[in-house]
Amino acid sequence: MTATTPTTPASTEKTGARTEEAADVITGARERIDALDDRIIGLVQERMAISAVIQDARITSGGRRVNLSREMEILTHYSEALGKPGTSLAMTLLELCRGRI
C-alpha cells in the first residue's frame, strides 16, 4: 500500500478518483449501492422463503417440486427487462430458490 501524500488524499486513493469532488461523489454513490445491495439480498431471501412454501404445497399435493413452464415465464420476464444478463440473473435466482435441477 502506498503512503498518502498531500497530492493524493486517502479518499481519492481509496476511490480511484483524481479529485476530492469526484471522490465525494463516488463515496456517496457507493454508500447508496451498499444500501441497495442489502435490500436486494433481503428480497432474495424473502423470495427463497416464498418459493419454499410454494414447493412444499406443490409436493404435498402430489405435484412436482419444479414447474418448468413457470420457470420459463420468469426467464422470459427477466430477459425482456434486462437483456441477456437478465437470463443469467434469473437462472441464479431460480437456483437459489429451488436448488439445482
N, C-alpha and C positions, 0 to 999 in steps of 0.2 A: 504494500500500500504506500502511496506517495504522501509526502507531508503536504499539508495545506500551506499555501503561500498567499500573500496579500492579493495577488492577481488571480488566484484560484480558490475562492472561498469554499468551505466544506459543502454548502448547499449546491453549488454548481458542479462540484466534483461528484457528488452523490447522484445527481440527476443527469449528468452529461451535458447540461446546458452551458452556454458560454457567457450568459449574463445572469445577474441576480433576478432580473424581471422574469426571464424565461424559467429560471429555477423555481420561482414562486408559483408560476402558472403550472408547471409540471408537478410540483409538490401538492398543490390543491387538487389537481386532476387525479393524481394517484390516490389521494385520500378518498375521492368520490368513487374511483374504481374499486378500491378495497371494500368500501361500504356496499357497493353493488354486488361484488363477489360474495360477501357474507349473505346478502339477500338471496342471491341465486342458489347458493348452497342450501339455504333453508328451504327454498322452494323445491329443489331437487329431493331433499329429504322428505318433504311433505308428499311429493309425487310418488316416491317409493312406498310410503306408508299406505297411500290410497290404492296403489297398484296391488299391494299385498292383500288388501281387503277384497279387491275385485278377483284376484286369482283364487283366493280361498273360497269365495262364493261360487265361482265357476267350477272348481274342483269338487266342492261339497255337493253341488247339484249334478255331478256326474260328467261335467264337461272337461275340456282340456285346459291345461294351465295357460296356454298361449292362444290368442285369437289372431291368426296371421292376417286376416283381412283388415282388422282394426289397426294392426301394426303398419300395414301398407298405407292406410289413411294418414297415420302420424308421419310416416316418412315423406309422403307427398306434401303434407302441410308444411313441414319444416323446409323441404326442398324449394317449394314455391316461395316461401317467405325469405329464405336466406341463401338460396342457390345451392351449389354442390356441397359446400361446407355444412349447410343445414342438414343434409342427409347424414353426414358423419356425426353431427351433434345428436340427431335423433337416434341413430344407432347406439350411441353411447348411453343416452338416456334409457332406451329400451333395455339395454343390457343391465344397467344399474337397477332397473325396476323389476325385471323378470328373470335375470340371470342369462347365461349363455344358452342358446338352443342348438 
